[in-house]
Amino acid sequence: DARPPRQPGTEAAHHNQDDKNVKYGKKILGSNSKIEIAIDNKVWHAILENGKVKEIVPGAIKGENFNVYTTMCTLHDLEEQELTLKEAVKSKQVTYKANGFLNRIKVGFLNMFF
């Protein structure tokens, strides 16, 4: 297999499928998505397949469904459970942009209820 080794966040997401942050993230991002993540000044990308993280690796990705923006401090707070993803989104410590018509409609619909 020529894929790069998994990053630590990949394992955490796989083993915490019932975690409320993982569930909230799935509500926004869906089960099958390409996500570009800007953490401070570095860009990563993640691929979700069937509700599981397939990979998280450095670098941009073409055709992303979502762009997510945050800081390393916020990720640390999420990992240490000092902050929930829902709180981070509400306080704008994590922001995201949906790409594509259907993703924008889905996010708009979710924003009405969450």
C-alpha positions in Angstrom: 0.0 0.0 0.0 1.6 3.3 -1.1 -0.5 5.5 1.2 1.4 7.6 3.7 1.2 6.5 7.4 -1.9 7.6 9.3 -1.7 10.7 11.4 -2.6 10.5 15.1 -6.0 12.2 14.6 -7.0 9.4 12.2 -6.8 6.8 14.9 -8.6 8.9 17.5 -11.5 9.5 15.1 -11.7 5.7 14.2 -11.8 4.7 17.9 -14.2 7.3 19.1 -17.2 6.9 16.7 -19.6 7.5 19.6 -17.8 10.7 20.8 -20.1 13.7 20.6 -17.5 15.7 18.7 -17.2 13.0 16.0 -21.0 12.7 15.8 -21.4 16.5 15.5 -18.6 16.7 12.8 -20.4 14.0 10.8 -23.6 15.9 10.9 -21.8 18.8 9.2 -19.4 17.1 7.0 -21.3 13.9 6.2 -19.9 10.4 5.8 -18.1 10.8 2.5 -16.2 14.1 2.1 -13.0 15.6 1.0 -12.0 18.3 3.6 -9.3 20.9 3.4 -8.2 22.0 6.9 -6.2 25.1 7.6 -4.6 24.9 11.1 -2.8 28.2 11.8 -0.7 28.7 8.7 -0.5 25.0 7.6 -2.9 23.2 5.2 -3.9 19.6 5.6 -6.6 17.5 4.0 -8.8 14.6 5.2 -10.8 12.1 3.3 -13.9 10.6 4.9 -15.3 7.4 3.5 -18.4 5.6 4.9 -18.2 7.7 8.1 -14.6 6.9 8.8 -11.4 8.9 8.3 -9.5 7.3 5.5 -6.5 9.7 5.7 -5.3 12.9 7.2 -2.2 14.2 5.5 -0.4 17.5 4.9 -1.2 19.5 1.8 -4.2 20.8 -0.2 -6.7 18.7 -2.0 -8.6 19.4 -5.2 -12.4 19.1 -5.3 -12.9 19.5 -1.5 -16.4 19.5 -0.2 -15.6 21.7 2.8 -12.9 24.0 4.0 -12.3 24.1 7.8 -10.3 26.8 9.6 -9.0 26.6 13.2 -5.9 26.9 15.4 -3.6 24.3 17.1 -4.7 25.7 20.5 -8.4 24.9 19.6 -7.5 21.4 18.5 -5.7 20.9 21.8 -8.7 22.1 23.7 -10.9 19.7 21.7 -8.6 16.8 22.3 -8.4 17.5 26.0 -12.2 17.8 26.1 -12.0 21.3 27.5 -14.2 22.4 24.5 -16.7 20.6 22.4 -16.8 20.9 18.6 -20.3 22.4 18.9 -19.0 25.1 21.3 -15.9 25.7 19.0 -18.2 26.3 16.0 -20.6 28.5 17.9 -17.7 30.7 19.2 -16.1 30.7 15.8 -12.9 29.0 17.0 -13.6 26.5 14.2 -15.2 27.9 11.1 -16.0 26.1 7.9 -17.2 26.8 4.3 -19.2 24.4 2.3 -18.4 24.1 -1.4 -21.0 23.1 -4.0 -24.7 23.8 -4.1 -25.9 20.7 -2.2 -23.3 21.1 0.6 -24.3 24.7 1.1 -28.0 23.8 1.3 -27.2 21.0 3.8 -25.1 23.3 6.0 -27.8 26.0 5.8 -30.4 23.5 6.9 -28.3 22.2 9.8 -27.5 25.8 11.0 -31.2 26.3 11.5 -31.4 23.5 14.0 -27.9 23.3 15.7 
